[in-house]
Amino acid sequence: MSDRKPPIYWIADYLTPDDVLYHAIHKVILHKRTAYQEMWIVDCGTYGKGLILDGIWQSSTGDDFLYHEALVQLACVQHGNPQRALVLGGGEGATVRELLKWKTIERVVMVDLDREVVEACKEHLPEMHQGSFDDPRLDLVIQDAVDYLESSPGEWDVIISDLTDPTESGPSFKLFTKEYFEKARRALRPGGYFLLQAGPVSPPSMAMHVRLVSTLKAVFQYTHSYHIHVPVLGHPWGFILASDSPINTRPDPEQVDRLLAEKTNGQFKMFDGITLLGLMQSPKHIREAIARETTVYTLEHPPVFSTQELPK
């Protein structure tokens, strides 16, 4: 018999109205209601430690590399020589960690609204940030993302929008709109790339992702949807790359590997040239849903994250 103690309780993550993923909680490391959201940092056993905001699972130390390498590295490789990068959200520090793997990076600014979440992640999730908060290339700014974008036009080679899902009661739902994406476009340097974490793409839950692609298409000349399976989230998770510069959807793996060897520290668990080529190939059903979609999210009609909303 195993001497492993049973969990103290289970957290239910509702993937759809009919499907629930339960995570065992062996220890509550921190539970706090900040000025903006409810935060939990927990020991979830198999996947290590996890961050939960407003009841929605954000990441775990056991598989965060899948999410964060996919989130950051596609934009950096498409650019080829990123020097200035802006992170909107990203409280765990793992998004910054991925940017700082690039030797070309001279400055990263991370803008997060919730100081208490950032400080908690600094203290309790060192496995994720891996000391990135102490890198001299990083400036941490506690501010509203929209306000910061408006103050930095034409400054950034890469902008990563790693915000919490747009729940109506949370702080981020206005930051998934056409108006916000227009501010991000103006903040990019010529040849810059914008990358958005864009929700699940499982068949019953992909409506918001598809509509976000439609919204970004109304702002940028080029967009590309891709995803990776993140086990602790229970869904294949979607991202959208956008730019006014072309997006290479058929990158040569050997050429990408040479770029990574020359310009990064090479400390990737998941990501390389072959992985990138695979990530860029979206399945037919997602491509067709994107081609049909015409919805554009605006401040007047923003998205609200819901597992009950089905794609057309």
N, C-alpha and C positions, 0 to 999 in steps of 0.2 A: 504493500500500500504506500502511496505517496504521502509524505509528511507536509506537503504544501497546504497552507491554510486556505480555506474557501474565501472568496471575495466578501468584503463587508456589505456590498450591494452592487447592483447593476444599473448602468445608465442606458436608457433606450434612445436610440438614434432612429427617428422615423424617416425611412427612405422614401416611402410612398404611404398613402393612407392604409395600405394593406400589407406593408412590409416593414419590419422593424429589425435593426441590427443592435444587439445588446453587447455592451462593453463591460467587462468585469472591472470593478474598482477595488483595489486592494488597500489603497491608502489615499486619503485626501491630503495633499501637500499644502494646498492653499485654496480657500474659498473666500471670495470677496466681491462685493457689489461696488463698482467704481462709479464715477459720475456719469458714465456712458453705457455701461453694460455689466452683466454678471459674469464673473471669471472663476473658473476652476482650473487648477493644475493638479493632476492625479497620477498615481501609479496604476497603470492599467494592465500590468502583468506582461503578457506575451509581447506587446508592442512598446514596452517601457513606460515612459511618462507621456502624458497627453495634456494638451491645452484645449479647453472648452470655453466658448464665449456665447452667452445668451442661449445656452442649451445646445449649441451647434458645435460638433467636433471640428477643431481646426487642424490639428496635426499631432503626430506622435513621434517620439525619438526613434522608434523602430523602423519607420518607413518614410520619414520626412524627406530623405534624399530623392525619392521618386517624385514627389511633388515639387520640391524646390529646384532640383536640377532641370526638370522640365519647364518650370516657370521662367527661369532666368536665361538658360544657356542658348535657347533658340534665337532670342533677340540679339545676344552678344555675337553669336556666330554669323548671323545675317549681316550685322554691321561690320564685323571683321577686325575692328580696331577701336573698341569703345574706351573713351577716356573719362567722360563725365556721365554719371548715372544717378537717377532719382528713383527712390523707392517710396511709394505711397502706401502706408500701412506696414505690414511685415513685422509685427511686434516681437516675434520670436528671435529675430536677428538672423534667421537662416537665409532669407533672400539676400541680405547684405553679404553674408558668408559666400554665397555663390558668385556674386559680382566681384568680390575681392580676390577670387581665384585668378582673375585676369591681370597679368603684369602690366597691361596697358592702362588700367584704371588709375586715374590721378585723383579723382574725388567722387565720393558717393554721399548723397544727402538722403537720409531716411526721415520721412515726415509721418508722424503718428499722432493722432488726436489724444490718445489715452496714455498718459505718463505711467499710471499705475500698472497697466498691462506690461509695458516695456520694462519697468523696473522689476516686476515679478519674474518675467522671462529671463532677464539678466541673472537674477539670483538662482532661480530654480531649474532653468533649462539650458545649462552650459553645453550639453550635448548638441543642441541645435545651433546656437550662435558661435560656439567654438572660438570665443575670444574676439569675434568680429567687432564688438562694441568698443574695443580698445585700440583698433587699428587707426593710425593717425590720418588715414585717407577718409575716414567717416566723420560726417557732421550729423548729429542727431537733433532734429527739430521737433518740438512738441507744438503742433499747430494744425489747423484745419487744412486738408489737402488742397481744396479749391483755392483758398487764399494764397497758399504757397505757389501753386501753379501760375496764378495771375501775376506773381511778383518775379517770375523767372522765365520770361519769354526767350526762346531761341537758345537755350543753354545746354540742352541735354542730348547725348547720343542715344541713350536708352532710358526709357521710363517704364518701370514695373509697377503696375497697380495691383497690389496684393492685399486687397481690402476684405473685410468680413462680408458675408453674403448680405444682400439687401433686404433684410427683414424690416418691416415697417416700424418696429419699435427700436431698431438699432441705429447706429450712427452713420451707416454707409449707403443707404438706399438711393440717395440723390447722386451718388458718385458712379452710377451706371447709366448715365443719360447722355444724350447727344450734346447738351451744353457742356458737360464735364469733359467729354472726349474732344470737343473743339478746343478747350483750354489746354488739354494735353498736346494736341497737335501743334498749337502755337508755341508750346514750351520746348519742342524738339528742335535740334539743329537740323540743317539740311542733311538728308541721308540718315536721319534718326529713326528708331523703331520704338513702338509702344506695345507693351505686352500686358494683357488683362487676364487675371484669374476669372473664369467665367462659368463656374457652376458645373453640375453633373450633366453627363450626356447619355445616361441610360435611357432606353426608349420611353418610359413613362415620365421622365423628369427633365427632358432636354429642351423644353419650350423656352425657358429663359435664355439658355445658351444660344439657341438659334436666333432669337430676337436681338440679342446683344451683337451677334455678327451683323445682322441687318442694320443695327444702329451705327456700328463702326463703319460699315460700307457707305453710310450717308456722310461720313466725315473724311475718311482716308481713301486714297486712290486704290490701295491694295490691302486686302485682309486675308487671313488664313486661320481656319479652325483646326485644332489638334487636341489630343487628349492622351492621358495615361491612366492606368488603373492604380488607384491608391487604396490598398486593402482596408486600412482603418477607417476610411470614409465610406466604404461600402458601394461606391459608384466608380465607373470610369470618370475621371475629372477633366473638365474642358478648359482650354486656354485659347485666347485669340491674339494673334500677332497682327499688327497694323502699321502701315507706313505709307508715305508718298513715294518711297523708293521700291523697286521690285522685290518680291519675295521669292527666293529660289526654293521651289517645292521638290526638286530632284537633286539635292546636293550630292557631290561625289564623296563617298565615305573616306577615301584615302586623302583627299585634299583637306577635308575637315580635320582628320587626325593630325595632319601636318600643322594646320593652324593652331590646334589645341596644344600640340607639343611646343610650338614656338612661343605662344602668347599667353599660356596659362600655367599654373603650377601642377596641372595634371591630376589633381586630387578629386577625381570623379568616381562614384560607385556605379552609376547607371549609364552615364552619358558618354558617347563617342560617335564617330562618323556613321557607323551602321545604325545605331540607335536613332540618330537624327533623321536619317533617311526613312526609317520606319515611322517615326512620329509624324512626319510630314504627309503621310498617306492616309487621308480620312476615308472612312467607310462610305459606301454608296448611300445608305439610308440617311446619314447625316448631311452629305453633300446635297442630296435631293431636298431635304427639309430646308436647308439654307437657301437653296435656289428658289423655293416657293415663298419664303417669308418676306413680308413687306413691313412689318411692325417696326417703328422707330420709337425707342423710349425717350421721353423728354421730362423736364422738371414738372410739367403739368400732368404727365402720365408716366411716372417712373415704374420700374419693375418692383415687385414684392416677391421675395423668394417663397415659393410654394411647391410642395410635392404633388399638389392636386391639379396643377395646370398642365394640360397635355398639349403637345405640338399639333399643329393643324395637319 
